[in-house]
Amino acid sequence: MPETSRTYETTILVKAADSRADPDGTLATIRQIYEAEGATFLELEKWEERALAYPIKGETSATYYTGYFSAPPAALEKIERRVVLGTAILRQLVVARPGKELQLIKDQRAKAKELAAAAAAAAALAAANAPPEM
C-alpha cells in the first residue's frame, strides 16, 4: 500500500555567498535535494540574508529560504540524510502543516501585503498633503 503524502513547511539556511553568487542555481539545488526523495514543492522562495547567532559549519551569515512541500513521511529521513551529507544546505527545519493550515498561512500573507500597501498609500498621501517646510 503506497504511503500518502503530507504537507510540510520548511525553513532552509544556505551559505550566503553561494546564494549571492548563483541564486537560481541555489534554488535548483535545494529543489533537487528534496525532489530526489519524492517531495513536490508547492512553494519555495528566498526569504532574506541574515547574520547567524552562532557559526554553523564555519559560516556567520546565511540566506534563508522558506517553502511548502508535500512528501511521504518516510521521505523526511532521506532528505535529512542528504542535507547532512551534502554541503549545499547548512541547516533546515521541517514542520508538518495540514492543507487547511497552509491555506490559512497564504491568506494571512495576502492580508498582510494588502495592509502594508494600504499603509504605504496612506503615508504617501499624508506626505503629499503636508504643508511645505519653511
Beta strands, then each sheet from edge to edge (+ up, - down):
strand 1: 6-15
strand 2: 40-56
strand 3: 59-71
strand 4: 89-96
sheet 1: 2+ 3- 1+ 4-
end
